[in-house]
Amino acid sequence: MYIPDRSSSQLDAGRTAPTLPGFPDPGHWINQAFARGSRRRVQQGREAELRQPESDERAVHERAEHFSAVVLQLLEHHYGPGGTSQEEPTRRGAARWVGREQQAVPLLDPWPDKLNAGHVITAGGLGWLVLMVASIPWAVATKARVLIDHPMPFLLSSVMVAGLGAGVVARFGSRLMRLPGLTAAIPGFAAAAAAYLVMHVQGPVAGYFFADPLDRFERQFTSSCLAVSPYRLDEIQSETVGTTLVVRPINGDTTLRLGPAEDGGTHPLGPRDNATRRVLEGYGCELP
């Protein structure tokens, strides 16, 4: 319900009729289902006054067309039929976009005036997805052990990704909220599922490419050439000394020394001494 302000000359002056204090009913179902319209409330009997500017604009347009037709008739009368060019004049500069405004600046879909539960779920899911994607540079820097030494490049990368994601959501998010009712929450659930997947996958993926020395030793040797040797993970003791990975088998066989053993390194491990090289070559391991 809307109560107009009769003391004001403005068409949209007035207030919304409040419901009963403490009453949970938001209003009559007819008022809830009634279309929002153009956000302009018009008092009864003043519809013609509201539409008068539109009629005046149409009248001015018709009068301008009539004036241009009369000018063309005068030119043809004075210079003859060939006095006026029938070819369309060449448009230059901004005039080339006259009549093509939608192509130059597409009209964006407006965001809903009032957010329902589906809209809130979609907005939250999209926001969570943007945050998870923006955290990927941090996960990579953490696994690569370079976040403390070089924080600014990864911070700027996260800010840029977050800004880009926010721009994409602002540009296309309103389209995802045009579904009726609670079906508008479907894009939100899809975005939340994608964000959950990114959150749980980015760490292991970054850890695979920036593994610690023992993980690289397992991937490079124990899963292939040393799979049936006394150098399996459950039969060794290992420690990192400087940039060297020291692997001691429990049965007392030759101790392996491999490097470079940096946390978050990407270089393959290689033998540091001749004894290690002979053991690895004896098992048929490929050496870098």
Long-range contacts (C-beta under 8 A, 24 or more apart in sequence): 1-27, 1-31, 2-41, 4-41, 4-43, 11-40, 11-41, 11-42, 11-43, 11-46, 11-49, 11-50, 12-40, 12-41, 14-41, 36-113, 39-113, 108-171, 108-174, 109-174, 109-175, 109-178, 110-174, 111-173, 111-174, 111-177, 112-174, 112-177, 116-181, 116-182, 116-184, 117-182, 117-185, 118-177, 118-179, 118-181, 118-182, 118-183, 118-184, 118-185, 118-186, 118-188, 119-177, 119-184, 119-185, 121-184, 121-185, 121-188, 121-189, 121-192, 122-173, 122-176, 122-177, 122-184, 122-185, 122-186, 122-187, 122-188, 122-191, 123-173, 123-177, 123-188, 124-188, 124-192, 125-187, 125-188, 125-189, 125-190, 125-191, 125-192, 125-195, 126-169, 126-173, 126-176, 126-187, 126-188, 126-191, 127-169, 128-191, 128-192, 128-195, 129-165, 129-191, 129-192, 129-194, 129-195, 129-198, 130-162, 130-165, 130-166, 130-169, 131-162, 131-195, 132-195, 132-198, 132-199, 132-202, 133-161, 133-165, 133-198, 134-158, 134-159, 134-161, 134-162, 134-165, 135-199, 135-202, 136-161, 136-198, 136-202, 137-161, 139-202, 139-203, 139-206, 140-202, 140-206, 140-210, 142-206, 143-203, 143-206, 143-207, 143-209, 143-210, 143-264, 144-206, 144-210, 144-264, 145-210, 145-262, 145-263, 145-264, 146-264, 209-266, 210-264, 210-265, 210-266, 211-264, 211-265, 212-263, 212-264, 213-240, 213-245, 213-258, 213-261, 213-262, 213-263, 213-265, 213-269, 214-238, 214-245, 216-265, 216-268, 216-269, 217-245, 217-247, 217-258, 217-269, 220-268, 220-269, 221-269, 221-280, 221-285, 224-285, 225-280, 225-283, 225-284, 225-285, 225-286, 226-283, 226-285, 229-283, 231-256, 244-272, 245-269, 253-279, 254-278, 254-279, 256-280
